[in-house]
């Protein structure tokens, strides 16, 4: 834990340092979400996304040989409309990392960042209504730790060792998370990756870093996973898919996602989205799946403002009743 604390301190020191940054970008963020759900009724929340204000501070440090260090600090002050007043407000630390260039094609990352598994590291879902399998699969999208990124002739790879705690900084019951992903270059029209995961992950509720989100159990969950993911750009279409199989303790789990995005040729600021995802918590037991069909429209009003709407049907909420919901989002992000 002392090492993790030291890493976090370094991240904040570099993020605050103005003197030596060759490139410094500071973004302001406002996120407003609202809608209606059969289960939650009127809500200001969409899964892990809720009403918030925040910022992102992104910096590159250079010397006579070029860039050698990159830092990123991304945080939100949030309000959860579904919680009691004493638990409704929190601070979410999303990105809080520094990345040091070891040599050509090799980078060492320290701090809070994506585990190296599935679609999530390849996408930016920080502000989107549609999400990947990460929350249902791992239980969180970011974790605290260290990672090594490298490149081979035709593939990139990333190996990460993290605390297994997610948004908050804690280590209980020997928690840890090891992930690795090898995939094609992000510059290709057809991108694909193979991922593996093993660890003792903590089960938590909520996205708050300060105060700490709620720990649901003192016992970590033994997670084993293998995953495949792919993206393919074809004209105005973007196809995304992801599948993960493995175990949570002794239960066999399976998740899969298919999504098609279509950008209107005559209106490049309008995108239509259709997604189906399912997570089965025990493939040997009925009614343990959470399956959702979602359709959405994203409209980029200008370079700073994006408007989104989403209609979704949950076929099964892990054995509970079905749910229909409609959501609207206003998202502002400006340098």
N, C-alpha and C positions, 0 to 999 in steps of 0.2 A: 504493500500500500504506500510505503514511503516513496518507492520508485514512481508509482502512478502520480502521486502528488507532485513530485519533482517535474514530471513530464508536463502536467497541467500548468504549473507555474511558468515553465519555459514558453509554452504556447501563448499565454497571456502577455508575457514580456515582449515577445517578438511582435504580436499583434498590435501592441500599443506603441511600438518603436517607430518613430517618424523620421529619424535622422538618416538612416542608411537605406531606406527602401527606394529602389529605382522606379518601381511601379506601385502605386497605392490607389486602390479603388474602395470607396465607401458607399454602400447602398442602403437606402431606407426602404422599409417594407411595411405595408398595411394589408392585412388579410381579414375580410369580412365574409362569414359563412352563415347562411340561414336556410331554413326549409322545414318540411313537415314529414314525419315518419309515423306509421301506424303504431310502432312500439314506443318511440320516445315522444311522439306528438311534436309540438313546436320545438325546434332545436337550433342552436347556433354552433353545431359541431358536425363534422363528417369524419367518422373513424378517429384517426389521430390528428386531424386538422380542425382547428378551432379559431375563434376570433382572436386576433393578436396584432401587435405592433412589434417591429424588430429591426434588425440591421445585419449587414454582412460587411466585414472588413477583410479585404483580400490584398496581399502584398507579395511582391517579389523582390529579393535582395540579390545584388550582382556585385561582381568584382571584375578585375581585368580579364578573367577567363570566361565571363558570362554569368548567367543566372546560377546561383548555387543553393538558394533557400526560398521556399514559398510558404506563406502562412495564411490561414483562413480562420476567422472567428465569425460564426453565424448564430444569432440568439434571438429569442422572441419573449415578450411579455404576453402571457395568454390568459384568456378567461374561458372557463369550461362551464357552459350553461346548464349541464346536467349534474353538476356537483353542488354540494352545500356551499354557502358563502365562504366558510372558513377554508375550504379546499379548492375554490373556484379559480383563484389567481395563482399563477406560478411562472417561473422562468425556465424556458427550455433552451439548453445549449445543444445545438445541432452539430455544426462543424466547429471544432476547436483543435486544430492540428498544425504542425509544422512538417514540411517535407524537405529533406536534405538530399541534394544530388550527389550520389557517391561516385558516379562516373557516367560515361555515355550509356544511356538506357537503363540505369539503375538508380532507384530512389528509396530512401528510408523515411517512413512516415511515423510520427508519434502524436498521440492525442486521441480525439474523439472523431470517428469516421465510420464508413460503411464496412461491415464484414465482407470478406471476399467470397460472396456466394450469390449466384443467380443474376437476375436482371437489375436488381437495385443498384449495384456499383456502376452500371453502364447508363443509368437514367437519372434524371433530376426530378424526383417526385416530391420535393420539398414543399411545393405549393399547389399540387394538382389534386383534383377530386378523385381521379382514378389512381389506384395504388397497385404495387406489385404484391407478391406473396410474402414479402419479408416479415410483416407484423404477425401473420398467422404461422409462418414457418419457424422463424427464430424467436419472435416475441418482441423484437425491436429492430430499428433500421440503422442505428448507430451504436457503437460500443467504444470503450476506452482501451487503448493498447498500443501495439507497435506493428508495422507492416513493412514488407519488402516488396517493391514492384520492379519488374524487369522485362526485357524484351528479347525474344529470339528471332530467328529469321522470318518466320511467318506468324508467330504467336506472341501475345503478351501474357504475363502471369503476375499474380499477386498472392502473397502468403501473409496471413495475419494471425497474431496471437493477442487475444483481448480478455477482458475481465469476465465476460459473460453476464454483465449487469445491465447493459443498455444505457438508458438516459442518465441515471444517477450513478454516483461514484460509490460503489460498495463491493465488498467481496465476502460472501457467506457460503458456508458448506463447501469450501474449496472450489468455488466457481471459476470457470475459465472457458474460453471459446477459441478453437483453432479452425480456421477456414482457409481454403485455397481455391483459386479459379484460374484456369488457363483458357484463353480465348483469342479469336482473330482480332485484327486491328480495327479500331473504331472508325477508321477512314473508309472501310469497305461497305458496299451496299448490302452485302450479306454478312452479318456478324453472328457468331455463335460461340458458346462457351460451355465448359465442363467444370463443375464445382464439387467440392467435398467439404464436409463439416463434421467436427467432433468436439464435444465438450460437455460441461456441466453448467447449464444456463439457468439463471434465476427467473422466476415468474413474477412479474410486476403488473400493476395497474396504473394507468396514467402516463403522461409524457413529461411531467415536471422534473427538472434537474434540481431546482431549489424552490421550495423544500423538496426533499427526496420523494419520488413517487412511492406508492404503497407496495410493500413486499407481500405477495400473496401466500408465500410459504417459506419457511426457513430451510427447506430441502430443495436443492437444485435438481433440475431435470436433465437426465443423461440424454443428449441428442446425438444422433448419427444420421447423416444425410449424404445423398448423392443427387446432383441436379444437372439439368440441361437447360440452356436458354438460347434464344435466337431472335434476331431482328432482321427484317428484309425490306429494303426500300424499292418499290416498283412504281415508277411514275409518281402519281399523286398519293399513292398508298404507302403506309408504313405498317407492316405486320410484326406483331410481337408475340412470343410464346415462351412459356416456362413450365418446367415440371420438376418436382422434388419428391424423392422417396427416401424413407428411412424409418427410424424408431425414436419415440419419446419414452424413455425407460423401456418397458417391455411391450409397448403398443406400436404396431406398424402404422405409419402415417403416410399419406399421399396428398400432394397438392398439384394443381395444374391451372394454367392461365392462358387464354387466347384473346388477343386484342387486334382490332383493325382501326387505324386512323386514316381519314381521308381529308386532304386539303383541297378546297374548292379551287380549280384552276383559274377561274376568273376573279376569285376573291381569296388571295393568299392569306389573309388575316382570319379566315374562318376554317375551323377544323371540326369534322364530325368524328365521334369516337364510339366504338362498340366493343364491350369487353365481357367475357364470361370467365369467372374464376371459381374454383372449388377447393376447399381444404377438408380432408377427411381425417379426423382425429384418431380413428381406429378402423382400419379397413375390414376387420372381422366382425364389427358390430354395426347394426343398422342405426340410422338417425344420429350419426356422430359427425355429419358433414355440415359445412357452412358454404352454401353455393349461391352465387350472386350473378345476375345478368344486369349490366348497366349500359345505358346509352347517354351520350353527352354531346354538347356543343361548346366549343371554345371560340371566343371572338376577341381578337387582339384589337382593342379600341385605338391604341397608339403604342409607341415604344415603351411606355411606362405602365399601362393599364390593360389587364386582361379580364374579361367577363366569362364566367362559365356557368353552365347549368347541367344538371344530371338527374336522370330518372333511373331508379334501380328497383329490382325485385329480388329479395332474399327468399329463395325457395325453402331454406331450412336454416334456422339459427341454432345449430347444435342441439336439436331435439325440441326446440321451442316453436312457436307459431311463425308463420310466414310474415314477411314485412315488405311493405311498399313505401318508397320515400322519393321525394323530389327535393333537390338542393340547388341553391344559387350561390355564386361566389363573385366577389369583387376583390381583385388582387392588384396591388400597386407595388412596383419595384423600380426604384430610380437611383441612379448614381448622383 
